[in-house]
Amino acid sequence: MIVGVPKESYPKERRVALVPAAIPALTKAGFEVVVETGAGDEAGYRDAAYIEKGAKIQPSRTSVFETADIIVQVLCYGANDITGKADLPMFRKDQVLIGFLRPLGSAEVVQQIAATGVTSFSVELVPRTTRAQSMDALSSMATISGYKAVLMAADALPRIFPMLTTAAGTITPARVLVMGVGVAGLQAIATARRLGAVVYAYDLRPAVKEQVQSLGARFVELPIEAKNAQDARGYGTAQDEAFYARQRELLAKVVAVSDVVITTAVVPGKKAPVLVTTEMVKGMAPGSVIFDLAAERGGNCESTKAGQTMIEHGVTIIGAVNVASGVPYHASQMYARNITTFLSHMAKDGKLELNLEDDIVRETLLTRGGEVVNTRVREFLSLPALVAK
């Protein structure tokens, strides 16, 4: 089977779905690889490097879609709501599509993808199990985003992060608060600590306290308890408004003394909870920075505008989207490893074997034969249950 890598079409997207180093592993598994010319340029991977590793270069996006049995992308239609729809007419029945598809977003979009007849796999749905860890693209990109967010916040902050003792006096370290201690939050903590900041972290899941402390940060404990704080996949669950109101009240003092606040709290398929109100922003010192990693999901800060950086009450609020694309070389490398492992997992004699008894295959399979076949997605989007044929 032929694996095709088109150039990413989302505006300012610099990542590429496969890097040259991934080609030999796919060749060993029985696949051929074709790459659209220039697909890896923005990430630092030239056509010559792909050719050297055994891939073939195609002159256009159309030729990649026509040639390939399997299309691998970073942002497919669904995750790419700006230019992704243009790919739909190029898909053919039973072609395989793998990438970010935002399956819990719009029922209409997911059904449009299904209507093309493609067999699509959504990397957001990879189960959070030990077996699937090496295929977890969501965690890979969250790692990159957590790292990049701290660097961008540090650049916007009018002071330095570490403590310095100089002939001109002692400079105290910056105080950083990370709200939401998932993969992105943990990487943000680690990066801020490396830069020398004093770091605090809060999460509604008390179980993460040990992880926070292991990175040298201080865990903020509040006298409120969340109900069913995390789901079976390890993600934080949505709480009622009474909980969030009390949470904001208790966190206001911590936010007020922070130089940088990095928010990462998202609930799959739902609007991000508001953790920082406009009133809390007013209480921060002028020059402080809020980096809202949940901007694409509505934002954890009440004042966040997705895709914009703004100053409100003297506080810089960064609502950057698609943050992982800002580190395209290593983001592409990590993503390519996830995709290569996923393809190799399903490969048998150079073909894909869709074993639906395997939870990794079953849970990531989104569409097949013109239907949305993922049970979890159908339930979430309120689609009627499929009738067994």
Residue, then its C-alpha position, 0 to 999 in steps of 0.5 A: m500500500i502507498v502512504g501519501v503525505p500532502k503538504e499541510s494547507y491550514p494557514k501558517e501550519r509548518r508541521v509535516a505528517l511524516v519526516p524522512a527518518a520515519i520512511p525506513a520503518l514504513t518501508k520495512a512494514g511493507f509500505e511505499v511512501v509518496v510526498e508532495t514536493g515541499a511538504g517538509d520545507e517549513a519544518g526543515y525537511r527537504d525533498a532530497a532527504y525524503i528521496e534519500k530515505g526511499a520516498k518518492i516526490q509527487p509534483s502536486r497535492t492532487s497527484v498525492f491523493e490520486t496515488a496514495d491508498i493511505i493519506v496521513q495529515v496533521l490537520c485534516y478537515g475537521a481540525n482544519d476548518i479553514t481550508g480542509k474542506a477542499d480535500l473532500p472531493m479528492f478522497r475516494k471510497d475506501q481510501v484511508l485517512i489518518g490525522f487530527l479530525r476533531p471528532l467531537g466537534s461538528a456532527e455535520v463535518v464528521q458526516q461530510i467526511a464519512a460521506t466521501g467513503v474514506t476509512s478515517f482514523s482520528v488520532e485524538l481518539v487513541p486510548r490512553t493506555t500503556r499499549a497505545q502510549s507511543m501512538d498518542a499524538l495528542s500528548s506529543m503535541a501537548t508536550i510541544s505546546g506546554y514548552k512553547a507557551v512558557l517561552m512565548a510568555a517569557d518573551a512577553l514578560p517585561r522581567i526575567f524569570p530566574m533570580l540573579t544576584t548582581a553588583a546592581g542588586t538582587i533580582t527576584p525570580a518570576r512567579v509562574l502559575v500553571m492551571g491544569v496539570g495535564v501533559a501540556g501543564l507538566q511540560a510548562i512547569a518543567t520549562a518554567r522551572r528550567l528558566g529559573a521561575v518559582v512555579y505554582a500549579y493547580d488542578l482539580r485532580p488531587a492525584v497530580k500533586e505528586q507529579v507537580q512536586s516531582l518537578g520542583a513546583r508547589f501544588v496549590e490546594l483549595p478547600i473544595e473537592a471536585k466530583n468525579a475529577q477525571d474520566a476513564r481516559g485520565y482527562g479532567t471532567a466538567q464541573d457545575e458552575a457553582f464549583y467553578a465560581r468557588q474555584r475562581e474565588l479561591l484562586a483570585k489571590v494566587v493569580a493576583v501575585s503571579d507574574v505569568v499565568i498559563t492555563t491549559a484546562v480543556v474538557p474533550g468536546k466541550k467549551a473550556p471552563v473559565l478559570v480567570t475572570t476579567e475581575m481577576v485580570k484587574g487584580m494582576a500587576p501591570g506587565s503580567v502575562i496570561f497565556d491561554l492554551a485553551a484559546e481554541r476551545g473558548g479560553n480559560c480566561e474570560s478575556t481571551k480572543a482566539g488567535q490574538t494577543m491583547i492587553e487588558h488592564g495592563v495585562t498581556i493576554i495571549g490567545a495563540v492557536n496551533v501553538a505546536s506548529g511554532v516548533p515544527y521540526h520536533a513537533s513533526q518528528m514526534y507526530a511522525r513517530n506516533i503515526t508510524t507506530f500506529l501504521s506499523h501496528m495495523a500492518k500485515d504483509g504490507k496491508l492494513e488489517l482492521n482488527l476491531e477486537d483491538d481497542i486501539v483500532r476500534e477506538t480510533l476508527l471514526t468513519r467507514g463505508g459511508e458511516v460514522v462508525n465510532t460508538r463514542v462519537r455517535e453518542f456524543l454527537s447525538l447520532p442514532a445508533l447504527v443498525a448492525k448489517 
